[in-house]
Amino acid sequence: MNRFKILLVIIAFLIASCEEMDSLFKEKDTGLSEEEVVKGLKTALEVGSDTAVAVTSELNGYYKDEAIKIMLPPEADIIYEHKDDALFQSLGLDQLIDNVVLSINRSAEDAANEASPILKDAITSLSIADGWEILNGKNPADTSNQEAAFDSTAATGYLISTTYDELFDTFRPKINNSLKREWVGGVSTKQLWDDLTSTYNAAAEPVGMETVDTELDVFVTEKALDGLFLKVANEEKEIRKDPAQWSGTLVEDILKKVFSS
């Protein structure tokens, strides 16, 4: 073996030894093993997702919560801009907008229940490469700003970073089904959206104004997931802040052990 190969072996050995020592020091300092840290993080995400689904799936869970209320897609900003014009007022554009927004949020609330098993599966199968890093407020899957300050939603961020595409693809059909259900005036969200855009476009196109066309299910799926993840993140903050709040529950021991340390 030449000197270069020997040097590589020595370097590899030193790196492995440092990582092992680092893990031992962490366990000694906190009394926690890597397995316990990972279990605690997954438990926190499970608690957060259960709460998120429970809150958002209630009547007005999205609609009455300004932090997650779903408005019209950005492509429809042009409709908002002209809703007070005399022509569009005469067509009842205001009421059409209100009906669509209410119906969109009803669809999200309806589909939220369907998110529970999807989130649980994602959390259960989540492979956490560095539980210590996440526990210490860093999302190892986000390389955009590793020098950022402590992030009290790092576990939620890691879940989003590593499972979002799969969650989106699984959740989108649920949203699609909800968009086809009748929520306002015996009319489905999809039909209300089509009525709104066709009414607007019919008046706008002849005078050379911009028309509106968008895939509503894609937009609502993104916004519904954003709302769910915001609630999960808020719950993670609460767990980190005061894990004793979960005293008397089945998750008390692991949450207090991991996050009190």
PyMOL commands that set and color helices and strands:
alter all, ss='L'
color gray80, all
select helices_A, chain A and resi 3-30+34-56+74-82+86-90+93-124+131-135+154-179+189-207+216-241+243-246+252-259
alter helices_A, ss='H'
color red, helices_A
select strands_A, chain A and resi 182-184+187-188
alter strands_A, ss='S'
color yellow, strands_A
deselect
rebuild
show_as cartoon
